[in-house]
Amino acid sequence: MPADATRFVRLHLNENSYPAPPELIERALAAARVRLNRYPEVDLARLRGLYADYTNASAGLNGGDAVLAEQVSPANGGDESILNTVLTLRPKVRQVVVLPPTFSEYARAAKVAGLPVAEVPLTRDYQVDLDRLTATVRAAPSLVFICDPNNPTGNLLGAGEILEAVTRANPDTFVAVDEAYWEFAAQAPGERGRTLAGLVAGHPNLIVIRTMSKAFSLAGARLGFIIAAPGLARELDSIRMVFNINVLTLAVAEEVLSRPAFVSAAVARVIAGRRRLAQGLAGIPRVSPYPSWTNFVFARTSRPAAEVTQDMRARGILIRHYPKDEGLSHHIRVAVGTPDEIDRCLEALVETMEGGR
Ligand SMILES: Cc1ncc(COP(=O)(O)O)c(C=O)c1O
Protein backbone atom coordinates (compact mmCIF):
# COMPACT_ATOMS: atom_id res chain seq x y z
CA MET A 1 0.00 0.00 0.00
CA PRO A 2 1.56 3.37 -0.90
CA ALA A 3 2.23 5.78 1.95
CA ASP A 4 -0.43 8.31 0.97
CA ALA A 5 0.25 11.69 2.58
CA THR A 6 -3.44 12.42 2.95
CA ARG A 7 -4.37 9.15 4.67
CA PHE A 8 -1.43 8.62 6.98
CA VAL A 9 0.25 10.53 9.76
CA ARG A 10 3.81 10.47 8.42
CA LEU A 11 6.28 10.04 11.26
CA HIS A 12 8.61 7.55 9.54
CA LEU A 13 11.04 9.78 7.57
CA ASN A 14 12.05 12.46 10.08
CA GLU A 15 10.37 15.12 8.00
CA ASN A 16 9.33 18.45 9.45
CA SER A 17 5.53 18.42 9.79
CA TYR A 18 5.39 22.22 9.61
CA PRO A 19 5.86 23.76 6.16
CA ALA A 20 8.32 26.64 5.71
CA PRO A 21 6.61 30.08 5.79
CA PRO A 22 4.19 29.96 2.80
CA GLU A 23 4.72 33.64 1.92
CA LEU A 24 8.44 33.01 1.37
CA ILE A 25 7.79 29.95 -0.78
CA GLU A 26 5.09 31.75 -2.82
CA ARG A 27 7.33 34.71 -3.52
CA ALA A 28 10.25 32.52 -4.57
CA LEU A 29 8.17 30.29 -6.83
CA ALA A 30 6.46 33.24 -8.48
CA ALA A 31 9.84 34.72 -9.36
CA ALA A 32 11.29 31.39 -10.52
CA ARG A 33 8.33 30.44 -12.72
CA VAL A 34 9.36 32.87 -15.46
CA ARG A 35 12.89 31.47 -15.50
CA LEU A 36 11.95 27.82 -16.01
CA ASN A 37 12.89 27.93 -19.69
CA ARG A 38 16.46 28.74 -18.63
CA TYR A 39 19.14 26.54 -17.07
CA PRO A 40 19.98 27.36 -13.47
CA GLU A 41 23.09 29.25 -12.48
CA VAL A 42 26.31 27.29 -12.71
CA ASP A 43 28.52 28.62 -9.95
CA LEU A 44 25.76 29.11 -7.34
CA ALA A 45 27.83 31.86 -5.71
CA ARG A 46 24.88 33.55 -4.01
CA LEU A 47 23.54 30.27 -2.61
CA ARG A 48 26.96 29.30 -1.25
CA GLY A 49 27.38 32.72 0.34
CA LEU A 50 23.93 32.65 1.93
CA TYR A 51 24.51 29.19 3.38
CA ALA A 52 27.92 30.22 4.74
CA ASP A 53 26.27 33.29 6.34
CA TYR A 54 23.54 31.15 7.89
CA THR A 55 26.08 28.67 9.26
CA ASN A 56 28.20 31.42 10.79
CA ALA A 57 25.28 33.33 12.27
CA SER A 58 23.56 30.23 13.70
CA ALA A 59 26.75 28.89 15.30
CA GLY A 60 28.42 32.19 16.22
CA LEU A 61 31.41 31.52 13.94
CA ASN A 62 33.62 34.48 13.07
CA GLY A 63 37.20 35.44 12.26
CA GLY A 64 39.32 32.46 11.23
CA ASP A 65 36.52 30.03 12.18
CA ALA A 66 33.96 31.58 9.83
CA VAL A 67 32.84 29.43 6.91
CA LEU A 68 33.52 31.05 3.51
CA ALA A 69 31.36 30.73 0.40
CA GLU A 70 34.11 28.80 -1.41
CA GLN A 71 34.07 26.18 1.36
CA VAL A 72 30.45 25.28 0.55
CA SER A 73 29.36 22.83 -2.17
CA PRO A 74 25.60 22.44 -2.81
CA ALA A 75 24.01 19.09 -3.66
CA ASN A 76 20.61 17.43 -4.02
CA GLY A 77 20.11 16.82 -0.34
CA GLY A 78 22.33 15.24 2.28
CA ASP A 79 22.02 12.00 0.31
CA GLU A 80 23.80 13.38 -2.74
CA SER A 81 26.34 15.14 -0.50
CA ILE A 82 27.18 11.75 1.00
CA LEU A 83 27.55 10.14 -2.42
CA ASN A 84 29.66 13.05 -3.75
CA THR A 85 31.91 12.75 -0.69
CA VAL A 86 32.50 9.05 -1.25
CA LEU A 87 33.04 9.44 -5.01
CA THR A 88 35.51 12.30 -4.51
CA LEU A 89 37.54 10.46 -1.89
CA ARG A 90 37.45 7.04 -3.57
CA PRO A 91 40.99 7.33 -4.99
CA LYS A 92 42.38 8.37 -1.59
CA VAL A 93 40.89 5.76 0.76
CA ARG A 94 40.66 2.01 0.90
CA GLN A 95 37.54 1.68 3.05
CA VAL A 96 34.47 3.51 4.31
CA VAL A 97 34.02 3.18 8.07
CA VAL A 98 30.52 3.34 9.53
CA LEU A 99 29.34 3.27 13.16
CA PRO A 100 26.09 1.26 13.22
CA PRO A 101 23.32 1.60 14.05
CA THR A 102 23.45 4.69 11.87
CA PHE A 103 22.09 6.26 8.68
CA SER A 104 22.10 3.64 5.93
CA GLU A 105 23.17 5.93 3.07
CA TYR A 106 26.86 5.86 4.07
CA ALA A 107 27.16 2.13 3.41
CA ARG A 108 24.98 2.39 0.31
CA ALA A 109 27.15 5.16 -1.15
CA ALA A 110 30.26 3.06 -0.44
CA LYS A 111 28.67 0.15 -2.33
CA VAL A 112 27.83 2.42 -5.27
CA ALA A 113 31.46 3.60 -5.32
CA GLY A 114 32.78 0.03 -5.03
CA LEU A 115 34.51 0.63 -1.69
CA PRO A 116 34.46 -1.92 1.15
CA VAL A 117 32.58 -0.98 4.32
CA ALA A 118 34.18 -1.53 7.75
CA GLU A 119 31.69 -1.50 10.62
CA VAL A 120 32.63 -0.32 14.10
CA PRO A 121 29.38 -0.85 16.04
CA LEU A 122 28.40 1.61 18.75
CA THR A 123 28.61 0.32 22.32
CA ARG A 124 25.52 -0.90 24.19
CA ASP A 125 24.77 2.66 25.29
CA TYR A 126 25.27 3.94 21.73
CA GLN A 127 28.65 5.56 22.21
CA VAL A 128 31.63 5.25 19.87
CA ASP A 129 34.10 2.46 20.61
CA LEU A 130 37.19 4.65 20.19
CA ASP A 131 39.73 1.83 20.65
CA ARG A 132 38.17 -0.20 17.90
CA LEU A 133 37.72 2.83 15.65
CA THR A 134 41.33 3.98 15.95
CA ALA A 135 42.55 0.42 15.28
CA THR A 136 40.34 0.33 12.17
CA VAL A 137 41.67 3.60 10.73
CA ARG A 138 45.26 2.55 11.49
CA ALA A 139 44.73 -0.60 9.43
CA ALA A 140 43.92 1.22 6.16
CA PRO A 141 43.34 4.74 4.77
CA SER A 142 39.72 5.43 5.65
CA LEU A 143 36.76 7.70 5.21
CA VAL A 144 34.83 7.67 8.51
CA PHE A 145 31.18 8.76 8.59
CA ILE A 146 29.98 10.15 11.91
CA CYS A 147 26.31 11.02 12.18
CA ASP A 148 26.12 13.55 15.01
CA PRO A 149 23.49 13.63 16.45
CA ASN A 150 23.03 10.05 15.35
CA ASN A 151 20.14 8.66 13.34
CA PRO A 152 18.41 6.48 14.58
CA THR A 153 19.60 6.56 18.20
CA GLY A 154 19.10 10.33 18.63
CA ASN A 155 22.13 10.91 20.88
CA LEU A 156 25.29 12.97 20.43
CA LEU A 157 28.45 11.04 19.63
CA GLY A 158 31.01 13.81 20.18
CA ALA A 159 32.32 14.18 16.63
CA GLY A 160 35.01 16.65 17.76
CA GLU A 161 36.63 14.12 20.10
CA ILE A 162 36.35 11.39 17.48
CA LEU A 163 37.96 13.63 14.85
CA GLU A 164 40.93 14.24 17.16
CA ALA A 165 41.33 10.56 18.02
CA VAL A 166 41.23 9.23 14.46
CA THR A 167 43.46 12.00 13.13
CA ARG A 168 46.02 11.18 15.83
CA ALA A 169 45.76 7.47 15.01
CA ASN A 170 46.21 8.06 11.28
CA PRO A 171 46.61 11.62 9.90
CA ASP A 172 45.48 10.46 6.46
CA THR A 173 41.98 9.63 7.72
CA PHE A 174 39.09 11.56 6.18
CA VAL A 175 36.19 12.34 8.51
CA ALA A 176 32.70 13.22 7.25
CA VAL A 177 30.41 14.53 9.98
CA ASP A 178 26.75 14.42 9.03
CA GLU A 179 25.03 17.28 10.86
CA ALA A 180 21.56 16.74 9.37
CA TYR A 181 19.99 17.26 12.82
CA TRP A 182 22.49 19.80 14.13
CA GLU A 183 19.97 22.61 14.64
CA PHE A 184 18.00 20.48 17.14
CA ALA A 185 21.12 19.89 19.28
CA ALA A 186 22.56 23.40 19.38
CA GLN A 187 21.41 23.83 23.01
CA ALA A 188 23.22 20.72 24.25
CA PRO A 189 25.53 21.46 27.20
CA GLY A 190 29.31 21.39 26.74
CA GLU A 191 31.23 20.74 23.55
CA ARG A 192 28.94 18.03 22.23
CA GLY A 193 26.28 19.50 19.99
CA ARG A 194 28.63 22.15 18.59
CA THR A 195 28.95 22.15 14.82
CA LEU A 196 32.35 21.20 13.39
CA ALA A 197 31.84 23.66 10.50
CA GLY A 198 34.20 26.13 12.20
CA LEU A 199 37.03 23.57 12.12
CA VAL A 200 37.15 22.86 8.38
CA ALA A 201 39.65 25.66 7.59
CA GLY A 202 42.22 24.02 9.87
CA HIS A 203 41.41 20.40 8.98
CA PRO A 204 42.05 19.58 5.32
CA ASN A 205 40.52 16.09 5.82
CA LEU A 206 37.26 17.16 7.48
CA ILE A 207 33.91 17.30 5.69
CA VAL A 208 30.69 18.58 7.26
CA ILE A 209 27.40 17.53 5.64
CA ARG A 210 24.23 19.58 6.10
CA THR A 211 20.67 19.47 4.78
CA MET A 212 17.72 21.82 4.40
CA SER A 213 15.29 18.90 4.79
CA LYS A 214 14.90 19.09 8.57
CA ALA A 215 15.10 22.49 10.34
CA PHE A 216 14.20 24.37 7.13
CA SER A 217 11.25 22.07 6.25
CA LEU A 218 12.42 21.62 2.64
CA ALA A 219 12.76 17.83 2.25
CA GLY A 220 10.86 17.96 -1.04
CA ALA A 221 13.17 20.62 -2.50
CA ARG A 222 16.23 18.30 -2.12
CA LEU A 223 19.02 20.58 -1.04
CA GLY A 224 22.07 19.82 1.06
CA PHE A 225 25.58 21.23 1.48
CA ILE A 226 29.08 19.96 1.95
CA ILE A 227 31.40 22.23 3.95
CA ALA A 228 35.14 21.58 3.70
CA ALA A 229 38.50 23.36 3.49
CA PRO A 230 38.80 25.24 0.17
CA GLY A 231 41.04 22.66 -1.58
CA LEU A 232 38.82 19.73 -0.66
CA ALA A 233 35.65 21.78 -1.30
CA ARG A 234 36.89 22.43 -4.85
CA GLU A 235 37.49 18.72 -5.39
CA LEU A 236 34.04 17.90 -3.99
CA ASP A 237 32.54 20.53 -6.22
CA SER A 238 34.13 19.06 -9.32
CA ILE A 239 31.99 15.92 -8.90
CA ARG A 240 28.81 18.01 -8.99
CA MET A 241 26.63 17.89 -12.12
CA VAL A 242 26.82 21.36 -13.68
CA PHE A 243 23.13 22.18 -13.19
CA ASN A 244 22.46 19.97 -10.16
CA ILE A 245 20.36 22.53 -8.25
CA ASN A 246 17.19 23.28 -10.21
CA VAL A 247 15.70 26.75 -10.70
CA LEU A 248 12.75 26.19 -8.31
CA THR A 249 14.87 24.79 -5.49
CA LEU A 250 17.46 27.50 -5.94
CA ALA A 251 14.84 30.26 -5.75
CA VAL A 252 13.22 28.80 -2.64
CA ALA A 253 16.55 28.21 -0.89
CA GLU A 254 17.83 31.71 -1.61
CA GLU A 255 14.60 33.21 -0.34
CA VAL A 256 14.52 31.28 2.96
CA LEU A 257 18.27 31.72 3.54
CA SER A 258 17.84 35.48 3.05
CA ARG A 259 15.26 35.45 5.83
CA PRO A 260 16.43 32.70 8.18
CA ALA A 261 14.85 34.27 11.28
CA PHE A 262 11.95 31.79 11.09
CA VAL A 263 14.30 28.83 11.65
CA SER A 264 14.97 29.39 15.35
CA ALA A 265 11.22 29.55 16.10
CA ALA A 266 10.67 26.48 13.91
CA VAL A 267 13.40 24.57 15.76
CA ALA A 268 11.98 25.64 19.15
CA ARG A 269 8.59 24.29 18.06
CA VAL A 270 10.10 20.93 17.16
CA ILE A 271 12.00 20.78 20.44
CA ALA A 272 8.76 21.46 22.36
CA GLY A 273 7.11 18.68 20.33
CA ARG A 274 10.03 16.36 21.09
CA ARG A 275 9.44 16.90 24.81
CA ARG A 276 5.72 16.15 24.39
CA LEU A 277 6.45 13.01 22.36
CA ALA A 278 9.19 11.71 24.69
CA GLN A 279 7.04 12.28 27.79
CA GLY A 280 4.08 10.58 26.13
CA LEU A 281 6.18 7.58 25.07
CA ALA A 282 7.66 7.28 28.57
CA GLY A 283 4.12 7.06 29.94
CA ILE A 284 3.20 4.03 27.80
CA PRO A 285 3.80 0.70 29.54
CA ARG A 286 6.60 -1.36 27.95
CA VAL A 287 7.84 1.52 25.79
CA SER A 288 11.18 3.12 26.78
CA PRO A 289 12.27 6.25 24.89
CA TYR A 290 15.91 7.32 24.71
CA PRO A 291 16.96 10.96 25.13
CA SER A 292 17.02 12.76 21.78
CA TRP A 293 18.86 15.74 20.31
CA THR A 294 17.07 15.44 16.97
CA ASN A 295 13.58 15.84 15.46
CA PHE A 296 12.66 12.23 16.32
CA VAL A 297 12.58 9.91 19.32
CA PHE A 298 14.06 6.41 19.36
CA ALA A 299 12.41 3.93 21.72
CA ARG A 300 12.59 0.32 22.86
CA THR A 301 9.38 -1.70 22.86
CA SER A 302 8.64 -5.03 24.53
CA ARG A 303 6.71 -6.13 21.42
CA PRO A 304 8.68 -6.87 18.25
CA ALA A 305 9.05 -3.58 16.38
CA ALA A 306 7.90 -5.13 13.08
CA GLU A 307 4.51 -5.94 14.67
CA VAL A 308 4.27 -2.54 16.35
CA THR A 309 4.99 -0.73 13.08
CA GLN A 310 2.46 -2.83 11.19
CA ASP A 311 -0.28 -2.29 13.81
CA MET A 312 0.45 1.42 13.87
CA ARG A 313 0.13 1.55 10.10
CA ALA A 314 -3.26 -0.15 10.33
CA ARG A 315 -4.21 2.71 12.68
CA GLY A 316 -3.04 5.28 10.14
CA ILE A 317 0.33 6.16 11.69
CA LEU A 318 3.61 5.58 9.87
CA ILE A 319 6.67 5.01 12.09
CA ARG A 320 10.03 3.37 11.40
CA HIS A 321 11.56 0.06 12.50
CA TYR A 322 14.83 -1.67 11.60
CA PRO A 323 14.37 -5.20 10.26
CA LYS A 324 17.93 -5.36 8.93
CA ASP A 325 19.85 -3.92 11.90
CA GLU A 326 21.30 -6.28 14.46
CA GLY A 327 20.02 -5.61 17.97
CA LEU A 328 17.14 -3.37 16.86
CA SER A 329 14.32 -5.91 16.56
CA HIS A 330 12.52 -4.14 19.44
CA HIS A 331 13.23 -0.52 18.56
CA ILE A 332 11.10 2.08 16.82
CA ARG A 333 11.80 5.63 15.63
CA VAL A 334 9.07 8.25 15.68
CA ALA A 335 9.46 11.73 14.16
CA VAL A 336 8.20 14.78 16.02
CA GLY A 337 4.96 15.83 14.34
CA THR A 338 2.48 18.55 15.17
CA PRO A 339 0.88 18.33 18.66
CA ASP A 340 -2.19 16.73 17.05
CA GLU A 341 -0.06 14.17 15.17
CA ILE A 342 1.87 13.38 18.35
CA ASP A 343 -1.34 12.85 20.32
CA ARG A 344 -2.80 10.60 17.60
CA CYS A 345 0.42 8.63 17.49
CA LEU A 346 0.55 8.18 21.28
CA GLU A 347 -3.10 7.11 21.39
CA ALA A 348 -2.51 4.55 18.63
CA LEU A 349 0.62 3.28 20.34
CA VAL A 350 -1.20 2.72 23.64
CA GLU A 351 -3.72 0.53 21.79
CA THR A 352 -0.96 -1.18 19.80
CA MET A 353 1.03 -2.09 22.90
CA GLU A 354 -2.13 -3.37 24.62
CA GLY A 355 -2.75 -5.59 21.60
CA GLY A 356 0.58 -7.27 22.16
CA ARG A 357 0.02 -8.42 25.71
C1 LIG B 1 21.57 11.54 9.12
C2 LIG B 1 20.93 11.92 7.86
N1 LIG B 1 21.68 12.44 6.89
C3 LIG B 1 21.16 12.81 5.72
C4 LIG B 1 19.82 12.64 5.47
C5 LIG B 1 19.32 12.95 4.10
O1 LIG B 1 18.68 14.08 4.05
P1 LIG B 1 18.31 14.74 2.65
O2 LIG B 1 16.83 14.84 2.65
O3 LIG B 1 19.00 16.05 2.71
O4 LIG B 1 18.85 13.88 1.56
C6 LIG B 1 18.98 12.11 6.45
C7 LIG B 1 17.54 11.94 6.20
O5 LIG B 1 16.76 11.47 6.94
C8 LIG B 1 19.56 11.73 7.67
O6 LIG B 1 18.84 11.18 8.64
The ligand as an SDF file (V2000), in Angstrom:
LIG
                    3D

 16 16  0  0  0  0  0  0  0  0999 V2000
   21.5680   11.5410    9.1240 C   0  0  0  0  0  0  0  0  0  0  0  0
   20.9330   11.9220    7.8570 C   0  0  0  0  0  0  0  0  0  0  0  0
   21.6830   12.4380    6.8950 N   0  0  0  0  0  0  0  0  0  0  0  0
   21.1650   12.8080    5.7170 C   0  0  0  0  0  0  0  0  0  0  0  0
   19.8180   12.6380    5.4750 C   0  0  0  0  0  0  0  0  0  0  0  0
   19.3160   12.9480    4.0980 C   0  0  0  0  0  0  0  0  0  0  0  0
   18.6760   14.0780    4.0520 O   0  0  0  0  0  0  0  0  0  0  0  0
   18.3120   14.7400    2.6530 P   0  0  0  0  0  0  0  0  0  0  0  0
   16.8320   14.8370    2.6480 O   0  0  0  0  0  0  0  0  0  0  0  0
   18.9960   16.0530    2.7120 O   0  0  0  0  0  0  0  0  0  0  0  0
   18.8520   13.8760    1.5560 O   0  0  0  0  0  0  0  0  0  0  0  0
   18.9800   12.1070    6.4520 C   0  0  0  0  0  0  0  0  0  0  0  0
   17.5370   11.9410    6.2000 C   0  0  0  0  0  0  0  0  0  0  0  0
   16.7600   11.4660    6.9420 O   0  0  0  0  0  0  0  0  0  0  0  0
   19.5590   11.7290    7.6740 C   0  0  0  0  0  0  0  0  0  0  0  0
   18.8360   11.1800    8.6430 O   0  0  0  0  0  0  0  0  0  0  0  0
  1  2  1  0
  2  3  1  0
  2 15  2  0
  3  4  2  0
  4  5  1  0
  5  6  1  0
  5 12  2  0
  6  7  1  0
  7  8  1  0
  8  9  2  0
  8 10  1  0
  8 11  1  0
 12 13  1  0
 12 15  1  0
 13 14  2  0
 15 16  1  0
M  END
$$$$
